Amino acid sequence: MSKTRKIFMMVLAVGWAILMATPALAKSFSLKDAGISLWILLIIGAMIVLLQLIPATILFFSFIGTTSAMVFKGKKVSGREEVTEEEKPGLAGQHVATEK
């Protein structure tokens, strides 16, 4: 940091400390109604936690459904047993090299 910025920050911190120590501002902070604020904070926090359970439940049951589908999925029975190499779908732009 530059020297002027350090001095500015120091003056700002000292000014803030002096301002907070003045009797007018010191008496404006009261803990008389702190109980109501605590209950409001607790209720809002509980609501936030409960709202996070909605996407967590969706993800949980999606995971359970995907896992159980993979575990309990039976073999697909098709009419043909084996597919030849020419019948397999290839990638786009993939061609078989032929010798001339």
MODELLER restraints for C-alpha pairs under 7 A, 6 or more apart:
rsr = mdl.restraints
at = mdl.atoms
rsr.add(forms.Gaussian(group=physical.xy_distance, feature=features.Distance(at['CA:20:A'], at['CA:26:A']), mean=6.27, stdev=0.5))
